Amino acid sequence: MTTTLIVNNKKYELNLKGHETLLEVLRDHLGFTGTKSACQEAECGACTVLVDGKSVLSCITLAATLDSQNITTIEGLSQGDNLHPLQEAFLEKGAVQCGFCTPGMILAAQSLLNKNLAPTEEEIKKALDGNLCRCAGYVEIVEAVKSAGQKLKNG
């Protein structure tokens, strides 16, 4: 089955069998290894990407169901060498420790910021629910999301 995936604003025509997850296609077929493979059961959020601006767990999403939809991975959030304000905020606030959860956390947070640039702490926690940080850097992560929202709001 031929499927067109638009990943980070670039079209890819793929011949898929139909059972491949978006995670498999992104990492193994297209080389977007910033999307992490961890639990394979939608329990940790490490594989989070954006589909049409909304967070999606790529480990349980069939790639063939996303024909012609816009998919954003962590590699597509920045503009060339310029980090996205959310990526900058994670660095500035020390919200990056081992870094394994970071791509999924950032994309889940971006999904929230796409709707609300001034989220409360509770709204941030709810948006990140399901994204696990093994290093327990949650305080810094919440601060980074607040900071990025403010930066984006102020232009």
Secondary structure, 3 states (H helix, E strand, C coil): CEEEEEECCEEEEEECCCCCEHHHHHHHHCCCCCCCCCCCCCCCCCCEEEECCEEEECCCCEHHHHCCCEEECHHHHCECCECCHHHHHHHHCCCCCCCCCHHHHHHHHHHHHHHCCCCCHHHHHHHHCCCCCCCCCHHHHHHHHHHHHHHHHCC
